[in-house]
Amino acid sequence: MTIDPTISSSPASSTVGTKILSPAVPDAPYFIPLNTPAVGTELVDRTRAVGGPETKLFSPLTIRGVEFKNRLFVSPMCQYSSDNGHATDWHLVHIGSLAVRGAGAICMEATAVLSEGRSTPEDAGLWQDSQIEPLRRIVNFSHTQGTLIGIQLQHAGRKSSGVSMFAQNTGIGSGSQVAHVGIQGGWDEIYGASPIAQTEATATPKEASEEYLARVVQAFVDATRRAKEAGFDFIEIHGAHGYLLHSFNSPLSNIRTDRYGGSFENRIRLSLEIAKAVRTNWDGPLFYRVSGTDWAEGPERDERTGEWKQWGIQQTVALAGELAKIGVDLIDVSSGGLWADQRIRVGPGYQVPLAEAVKKAHPNLLVGTVGLLTTGRQAEGVLREGRADVIFAAREFLRDSSFVLRSAEELGVVVKSPAQYERAWTRMAHGHRAPKCPALEEKVVLCERDNLVGNR
């Protein structure tokens, strides 16, 4: 191959001789066209010029000096594609495809702080230093696109050593949801709040000793340090969906008699210890994901005896207040994932009332909401009504990685599209709104035993 001597050899250069072809992302190791402003940022003057509205969804949000360009975030989604906890090119392409299309922020999937804290052998991890560099590569690419990126840290607790959702139909394990040692890369060291299995098909965990819990707290601290080295912009602690922290919070899975069981204050002790430890070692935005209810039958509390029967919104609101005191900036409200017989009536925005309850109780605390939020109008309505501050979406981004741009088009807002894709978004750039889809917005289904293993 002959190299033209008039082309600069600088990897981030965009010059041929003295002629500027296009501005480049500064300090990138290779040439990438610079998008200014960042993709997904509202072009306010353009919006007003075409008669578009002022929206909450596309208003920026600043947390601890970090500005999020819009309020439509990518929720963590397990990919079951890691190599001994290490991110691969799959993650680079998966996250990269979202980073180039304007998400307000991306939160990478649940990432185990200890090897035995993975929910499956294919889960992501950050329990050793060799896992930093593959993540740094993804972070760096996201930053070239002006997209903030965070990581969700977790310990899967009694749901550890499971079988990934798309591997459960292989026939290995005779219907068991446990990854077997030696056959499927599983392990025996499975810990929970109490020795109570979630279902007959899942493992019965060992009751975590106080010494083990101290190790878990330190593992969160160590993973926080590694997340900082990888360059992440924010951290989310996973305290939902039946994993370790949620299993301590709920009286359905926690029957301990020591200082980590019994009373509400004891059951949330581990959550607060971990949040405080991470906050002490992390200066940036800190999120905490919580399940707002176990969706078990019966009341959250026996009104006659005062006994807490399951985890629910009253305790969630109280926990949120304690987390705020520690310095958690945003509560990401989801639900379920712990109780085998959960019955969830699923429909558009079905989890928003849980987030709304937290927001109403703590108006100065930022709150995120999730759950079948699939249109821009729907998301804008939630924010406009003050029911939450941020929208987290998951499967809608898998169906349409341009969900942010489509939402802008739907609302009549003009946002920056990728320079490389601008010709696909000329309608949005000229203020032409996408049509409504009432059939999608009215869909309601009954979902039983919803996502017991993979609910994130």
C-alpha positions in Angstrom: 0.0 0.0 0.0 1.4 3.4 -1.0 0.9 6.2 1.6 0.2 9.6 0.3 2.8 11.9 2.0 0.3 14.8 1.9 -2.0 13.0 4.4 -1.0 13.6 8.0 0.0 10.5 9.9 -1.6 11.8 13.1 -4.3 9.3 14.0 -6.8 12.0 15.0 -6.0 14.3 12.1 -8.7 15.3 9.6 -6.4 17.1 7.2 -5.2 16.5 3.6 -2.3 18.8 3.1 -3.6 22.1 4.5 -7.3 21.5 3.7 -9.6 20.7 6.6 -12.0 18.0 5.6 -14.0 17.9 8.9 -13.4 18.6 12.5 -12.2 15.6 14.5 -12.8 14.4 18.0 -9.8 15.7 19.9 -7.4 13.2 21.5 -9.1 10.2 19.9 -6.6 7.5 18.8 -8.1 7.5 15.3 -10.1 9.9 13.2 -13.8 10.3 14.3 -15.9 13.2 13.0 -16.8 15.6 15.8 -20.5 16.1 16.5 -21.1 19.5 17.9 -23.2 19.7 20.0 -23.3 16.1 21.2 -25.9 13.9 19.4 -29.2 14.0 21.3 -28.7 17.6 22.4 -31.7 19.8 21.7 -31.1 22.5 19.1 -33.3 24.9 20.9 -33.3 27.7 18.3 -34.2 25.2 15.6 -37.0 23.8 17.7 -38.5 27.2 18.3 -38.0 28.1 14.6 -40.2 25.2 13.5 -42.8 25.8 16.2 -41.7 22.9 18.4 -42.5 22.7 22.1 -40.4 23.2 25.2 -40.0 19.7 26.8 -38.7 18.2 30.0 -37.4 15.1 28.2 -34.9 17.1 26.2 -33.9 19.5 28.9 -30.4 18.9 30.4 -29.9 17.7 33.9 -26.8 18.4 36.0 -25.8 16.1 38.9 -22.6 17.0 40.9 -21.3 19.1 38.0 -21.9 16.4 35.4 -24.4 17.6 32.7 -26.7 15.0 31.1 -27.8 16.2 27.7 -31.3 14.8 27.9 -33.4 12.7 30.3 -33.9 9.5 28.3 -31.3 7.0 29.7 -30.4 3.5 28.6 -31.2 1.1 31.5 -28.8 -1.7 32.4 -29.4 -4.8 30.3 -27.5 -8.1 30.9 -26.0 -9.5 27.7 -24.7 -12.8 29.1 -21.7 -12.3 26.7 -18.7 -11.7 29.0 -15.6 -13.8 29.0 -14.8 -14.6 32.6 -16.3 -11.2 33.5 -14.4 -9.4 30.8 -16.3 -7.2 28.3 -15.8 -8.2 24.6 -16.3 -6.7 21.2 -20.0 -7.6 21.6 -20.3 -5.0 24.3 -18.3 -2.4 22.3 -20.7 -2.8 19.4 -23.8 -3.0 21.6 -23.0 0.0 23.7 -21.4 1.9 20.8 -24.6 1.6 18.7 -26.5 3.3 21.5 -23.8 5.9 22.2 -23.9 7.2 18.6 -27.6 7.8 18.7 -28.1 10.3 21.4 -29.0 8.6 24.7 -28.8 11.0 27.6 -26.7 8.4 29.4 -26.0 4.7 29.2 -25.8 2.5 32.2 -23.9 -0.7 31.5 -25.2 -4.0 32.6 -25.2 -5.5 36.1 -21.5 -6.0 36.8 -20.4 -8.4 39.6 -18.1 -7.1 42.3 -17.1 -10.7 43.2 -16.7 -13.7 40.9 -19.3 -15.7 42.9 -21.6 -12.6 42.7 -22.4 -13.1 39.1 -26.0 -14.2 38.2 -24.6 -16.4 35.4 -21.1 -17.5 34.3 -21.4 -15.2 31.3 -22.1 -12.0 33.4 -19.9 -8.9 33.4 -17.5 -8.4 36.3 -15.2 -5.9 37.9 -13.6 -8.0 40.6 -10.1 -7.9 39.1 -7.9 -5.3 37.4 -7.7 -7.1 34.1 -11.4 -6.3 33.6 -10.7 -2.5 33.6 -9.2 -2.2 30.1 -12.0 -3.8 28.1 -14.4 -1.4 29.8 -12.2 1.6 29.3 -12.3 1.0 25.6 -16.1 1.1 25.6 -16.1 4.2 27.9 -13.6 6.0 25.6 -15.7 5.3 22.5 -18.8 6.6 24.2 -17.0 9.7 25.2 -16.0 10.4 21.6 -19.7 10.6 20.9 -20.4 12.9 23.7 -22.4 10.3 25.6 -22.1 9.8 29.3 -21.7 6.2 30.5 -22.1 4.6 33.9 -21.9 1.1 35.4 -24.2 -0.9 37.6 -22.4 -2.7 40.4 -24.1 -5.8 41.9 -23.9 -9.0 43.8 -26.5 -11.5 42.7 -26.9 -13.2 46.1 -29.1 -16.2 46.0 -29.7 -15.8 42.2 -26.0 -16.4 41.6 -24.7 -19.2 39.3 -27.8 -19.2 37.3 -28.4 -20.2 33.6 -28.7 -17.3 31.2 -32.2 -16.8 29.7 -31.2 -17.8 26.2 -29.3 -20.9 27.4 -32.2 -22.4 29.5 -33.6 -24.3 26.6 -30.4 -26.3 25.9 -31.6 -29.3 27.9 -28.5 -29.3 30.2 -29.5 -29.4 33.8 -32.9 -31.2 33.5 -35.0 -28.1 34.1 -32.7 -26.6 36.8 -32.0 -22.9 36.6 -28.6 -23.4 38.3 -25.4 -23.5 36.3 -23.7 -26.8 37.3 -20.1 -26.9 38.4 -17.8 -28.2 35.6 -20.6 -28.5 33.1 -21.9 -25.0 32.7 -19.2 -23.1 34.5 -21.2 -22.7 37.7 -20.0 -22.6 41.3 -21.2 -23.8 44.7 -20.4 -20.7 46.8 -23.9 -19.1 46.6 -24.8 -16.7 49.4 -28.0 -15.0 50.5 -29.6 -13.2 53.4 -31.0 -16.6 54.6 -30.9 -20.2 53.4 -34.1 -19.8 51.4 -34.2 -20.7 47.7 -36.3 -18.6 45.3 -37.9 -21.5 43.6 -37.5 -25.3 43.5 -35.4 -24.9 40.4 -32.9 -22.5 42.0 -30.1 -23.0 44.5 -30.5 -22.8 48.3 -28.0 -20.2 49.3 -25.7 -20.3 52.3 -26.5 -17.6 54.9 -23.9 -14.9 54.4 -21.9 -14.5 57.6 -21.0 -11.0 58.9 -17.4 -11.7 57.8 -18.6 -12.4 54.3 -20.7 -9.3 54.3 -17.7 -7.2 55.2 -15.9 -8.8 52.2 -18.8 -7.8 50.0 -18.7 -4.2 51.2 -14.9 -4.1 50.4 -15.6 -5.6 47.0 -17.9 -2.7 46.2 -15.2 -0.3 47.2 -12.6 -2.1 45.1 -15.0 -2.2 42.1 -15.7 1.5 42.5 -11.9 2.2 42.3 -11.8 0.1 39.1 -14.8 1.9 37.6 -13.0 5.2 38.3 -9.9 3.9 36.5 -12.1 2.8 33.5 -13.4 6.4 33.2 -17.1 5.9 34.0 -19.2 9.0 34.6 -21.6 7.6 37.2 -22.2 4.5 39.3 -25.4 2.7 40.0 -25.7 0.3 42.9 -28.1 -2.6 42.1 -30.4 -3.1 45.0 -33.4 -4.5 43.2 -34.8 -7.6 41.4 -34.1 -10.2 44.2 -30.4 -9.9 44.2 -28.3 -9.7 47.3 -29.3 -6.3 48.6 -32.9 -6.7 47.8 -32.9 -10.2 49.5 -31.7 -8.5 52.7 -34.3 -5.8 52.5 -37.3 -8.1 52.0 -38.8 -10.1 55.0 -39.8 -12.7 52.4 -36.1 -13.7 51.9 -34.5 -12.4 55.1 -35.4 -14.3 58.4 -32.1 -13.6 60.1 -31.9 -12.9 63.8 -28.7 -10.9 63.9 -28.1 -7.2 63.2 -28.9 -7.7 59.5 -32.3 -9.2 60.0 -35.7 -8.6 61.7 -36.5 -4.9 61.9 -36.6 -2.6 58.9 -33.5 -0.8 60.2 -31.6 -4.1 60.4 -32.8 -5.3 57.0 -31.6 -2.2 55.2 -28.3 -2.1 57.0 -26.3 -3.8 54.3 -27.7 -1.5 51.6 -26.7 1.6 53.6 -23.2 0.3 54.4 -22.5 -0.4 50.7 -24.0 3.0 49.6 -21.9 4.8 52.2 -18.7 3.0 51.3 -19.2 3.7 47.5 -20.1 7.3 48.2 -17.0 7.8 50.3 -14.8 6.5 47.4 -16.7 8.1 44.5 -17.1 11.8 43.8 -19.4 11.6 40.8 -23.1 11.0 40.4 -24.3 8.0 42.4 -27.6 6.1 41.6 -29.3 3.3 43.5 -31.8 0.9 41.9 -34.5 -0.4 44.1 -37.5 -2.7 43.7 -40.5 -0.7 44.8 -42.5 -3.8 45.7 -42.2 -7.6 45.8 -45.6 -8.0 44.1 -46.5 -10.7 46.6 -50.1 -11.3 47.6 -51.4 -9.5 50.7 -50.4 -6.3 52.3 -46.9 -4.9 52.8 -47.6 -4.6 56.5 -50.0 -6.3 58.9 -51.9 -3.3 60.3 -53.0 -5.2 63.4 -49.5 -6.4 64.5 -47.3 -3.9 62.7 -45.3 -6.7 61.2 -43.7 -6.2 57.8 -44.9 -9.0 55.5 -43.1 -8.2 52.3 -41.1 -5.4 50.7 -43.2 -2.6 49.4 -43.5 1.1 48.6 -43.7 2.3 52.3 -40.3 0.8 53.0 -39.0 1.9 49.6 -39.8 5.5 50.4 -38.1 5.2 53.8 -35.0 3.6 52.3 -34.8 6.3 49.7 -34.7 8.9 52.5 -31.9 7.1 54.2 -29.9 6.8 51.0 -30.4 10.5 50.3 -28.8 11.3 53.6 -25.7 9.3 52.6 -25.4 11.2 49.4 -27.1 9.0 46.8 -28.2 11.4 44.0 -30.9 9.4 42.2 -33.2 6.5 43.0 -33.9 4.3 40.0 -37.3 2.7 40.9 -38.1 -0.7 39.4 -39.9 -3.6 41.0 -40.2 -7.4 41.5 -37.7 -10.1 40.8 -37.7 -11.7 44.3 -40.9 -13.6 44.9 -41.6 -16.7 42.8 -45.4 -16.1 42.8 -45.3 -12.5 41.9 -48.3 -11.3 39.9 -47.6 -8.1 38.0 -50.3 -6.4 35.9 -48.1 -5.0 33.1 -49.1 -2.1 30.9 -47.6 1.1 29.7 -45.8 2.9 32.5 -46.9 0.3 35.0 -44.1 1.1 37.4 -44.4 4.9 37.3 -46.7 5.0 40.4 -43.9 3.5 42.4 -41.4 6.2 41.3 -44.1 8.9 41.8 -44.5 7.8 45.4 -40.8 8.2 46.1 -40.7 11.6 44.3 -43.7 12.9 46.2 -42.1 11.9 49.5 -38.7 13.3 48.6 -39.2 16.2 46.2 -35.5 17.2 46.4 -34.3 13.7 45.5 -33.9 12.8 41.8 -36.0 9.8 40.8 -35.9 7.6 37.7 -38.7 5.4 36.4 -38.9 2.3 34.1 -41.4 -0.1 32.8 -42.9 -0.1 29.3 -42.1 3.5 28.5 -42.0 3.2 24.7 -42.9 6.5 23.2 -41.7 10.1 23.4 -45.1 11.4 24.3 -45.5 8.9 27.1 -42.0 9.7 28.5 -42.6 13.5 28.3 -45.9 13.1 30.1 -44.4 11.4 33.0 -41.7 14.1 33.4 -44.1 16.9 32.7 -46.4 15.8 35.5 -43.5 15.7 37.9 -43.8 11.9 38.5 -40.1 11.4 37.9 -37.0 13.3 36.8 -35.5 10.7 34.4 -36.8 8.0 32.1 -34.8 4.7 31.9 -35.7 2.5 29.0 -34.3 -1.0 28.1 -36.1 -3.1 25.6 -37.3 -0.2 23.5 -33.6 0.7 22.9 -33.1 -2.9 21.8 -36.0 -2.6 19.4 -34.9 0.8 18.2 -31.5 2.1 19.1 -32.6 5.5 17.7 -35.3 5.8 20.4 -34.0 9.2 21.4 -34.1 10.6 17.9 -37.5 9.0 17.2 -38.9 10.5 20.5 -37.6 14.0 19.4 -39.3 13.6 16.0 -42.5 12.4 17.8 -42.6 15.5 20.0 -41.6 18.0 17.3 -38.2 18.7 19.0 -35.1 19.2 16.9 -32.0 17.5 18.3 -28.5 17.0 17.0 -28.4 13.8 14.9 -25.1 12.0 14.1 -23.4 13.7 11.2 -23.0 10.4 9.6 -26.7 9.7 9.8 -28.2 13.2 9.2 -29.9 12.3 5.9 -32.0 9.8 7.8 -33.4 12.5 10.1 -34.4 15.3 7.8 -38.0 15.1 8.9 -37.1 15.7 12.5 -34.7 18.5 11.5 -37.6 20.3 9.8 -40.1 19.8 12.7 -42.2 17.1 11.1 -43.8 15.1 13.8 -44.1 11.3 13.8 -47.7 10.0 14.0 -49.1 8.6 17.2 -49.5 4.8 17.8 -52.5 4.4 20.1 -52.5 0.6 19.8 -49.1 0.5 21.4 -49.9 3.0 24.1 -53.1 1.1 25.2 -51.5 -2.4 25.3 -52.0 -4.2 28.7 -51.1 -7.8 29.5 -51.1 -9.9 32.6 -47.7 -11.3 33.4 -47.2 -14.0 36.0 -43.9 -15.1 37.4 -42.3 -12.3 35.3 -38.5 -12.6 34.6 -37.6 -14.4 37.8 -34.1 -15.2 36.8 -33.3 -12.4 34.4 -35.4 -9.5 35.7 -33.2 -6.4 35.7 
